[in-house]
């Protein structure tokens, strides 16, 4: 994750989105989301390469993060499976199997070139378990229910 030290407003980011989207754009995003889901489910991560392009929010919000497109392109050239704007921004995420530091440096360089002087890079791990509900009953609570 490359996190530029800039202020972004979710309200502003939402206001940039159009009230409706073209059918072809919606289909493209659904196809990509399905491809990413299948690749991750099957643990064939390379099959997700090229599926991170977005047509529903990223083109409209790109102006909020100078250098966004260059950061995404730089991450992919450095070996990332894909990269994208996280939510309303300003974080730019990259999915990678290796070369994490080099990918982070490539994104930082692109963001610096666009005038963003301070960028924090964090190497994160994915949670493959997802949400889990864990119930804990103290010993005496179990006895009290019987």
N, C-alpha and C positions, 0 to 999 in steps of 0.2 A: 504494500500500500504506500503510495506516495501522497503525502498530505501537505499541500501548500498552506503556508501560514497566511491565509486570506479569509476575510469574513464573507460568508455567503448566507443568504436568507432563504429558507425554505419557501416562504411566502412569495418572494421574488421569483424563485426558480419555478414554482407552480404557475405563476402568472405568465410565464413565457410559453407554456404549453398551449397548443391549439385546442379549441373546444371539441374538435372531432379529428379523426385521422383517416387517411385513405385505407381502403380495404387491403390493398397490396402491402402497405406498411404493416398493418396488423398481422397479416398472414406471414410476412417475413419474420417478424419478431416471434410469433408462435412457433414457426418452423425452427428457428434458432434455439428457442427455449427447450423445445422437445429434443433437439439434437444434443444440447448440453446435458440435459437430464439423463438421456440414454447413455451418453458417453461416461458420465460419472457413475451411474448405476452399474454399468458393466465394467467399470474401472479401465476403460479404454480411452483415457483422457485425450490422447492425440486426436481422436475423432471429433473433438470439440473445436479443434483449430479452425478458425474462420467463422465460427458461429456467434461471436461476441459483438458483431456489428449491431447497432441499434438504430431504429428509425422512429421510435415513439417519443423519446425524451432527450436523448443525447444531442441531436443536431440543434435543438432549441436552446439547450442549456450550455452549449459549448462556449458561448461568449462570456460566461461567468468564470471560466477557468482558462486564462490565457495559456496557450500551448497545449491544450488538451489533446487535440488530434495528433500533434507531433509526439506527445508523451506516449500515446497509445501505439502509434507506429513504431516508436523507438523501442518500446517494451517487446513488441512482437518481433522486431528485427533482432533483438538481443536474446530471443528464445522463448518468450512467453507464449503460452497456448492462446491466450487472448487477454485483452485489457479493455477497461470500460470506466466510465464515470459512475461512481457509487452514489446512487440516489440523487439528491439535489446538489451534491458536490460539497466541498472541493476535492474530496479524495478520489484518486485515480487508482483503481485496483488492477492487478495483473495476476493471472493464474499461471503458475509455473511449477514444473517438476524438478527443476534444478536451476543453477545460475541465478539464484534469487538476488544476490548482491549486485551482480552485473546488470540485471534487469532494473533494479532500483536505481542504480547509478545512471542508466540510460534515460529513465523517466525524469530523474532529477535534472540531468543536463538539458533535456528538452524544455522543462519548465523554467529553468534558469534562463535559457536562451530567450524565452518569451517574457522575461522581466520579473519572474517570481523568484525573489532572492532567497527566501527561506522555505525549505521543503524538508519535512520529516519523513524518513522512510522507515517503515515497520515491516518486518518479515513475520507473517502470521501463518498459523496452521489452520486447516479446515477441520470442522467438526463433522465427522461422518455419521455420528449417531443421531443428530437432530434433537428435537425436544423430547424429554423423557419425564414422566411423572413418577416420582419416587415417594412412596408412602412409608412413613415411619411411625410405628406405634410403640410407645414405651411398654415394658413388660407388664406393668400393673394395669395398663389401659386394655390390653387384650383380655386379662382376667376379668376386668370390670364389665366387659361387653357380654360375657357368657352367661 
